[in-house]
Amino acid sequence: MNTELNTEFQIAKHFRDGWQAETRIALEGGRHLSITTRKTSRGLRTNAQAYRIENGFMMFVMFGDYAKTLAQSTARCTEKAVADQHRQALGQLDTIKAEVLAFYAAKEE
């Protein structure tokens, strides 16, 4: 398995919610991490969420898998604002990965 971090992200304009950015990273133990930045009713929000891929589907267990809001702002949903906030969140990637590993380690105890 390739454990190198890919901090590249895709940004696209969606019909309903405007600009969105996403980064997906493979983690140890068959888990993956998704970091997304998008418009919400309260402005821009960047979330991190861990999941597994089972039978070709992303499987996330509410309250059972790691999920965290990394940043929230009242900025307008422009391509630049989404990209800037997403890059700032990616700057925390080592910390986020450590939190994810600790989250699942605590569940196994």
Beta strands, then each sheet from edge to edge (+ up, - down):
strand 1: 10-14
strand 2: 18-26
strand 3: 31-40
strand 4: 43-54
strand 5: 57-59
strand 6: 67-73
sheet 1: 1+ 2- 3+ 4- 5+
sheet 2: 1+ 2- 3+ 4- 6+
end
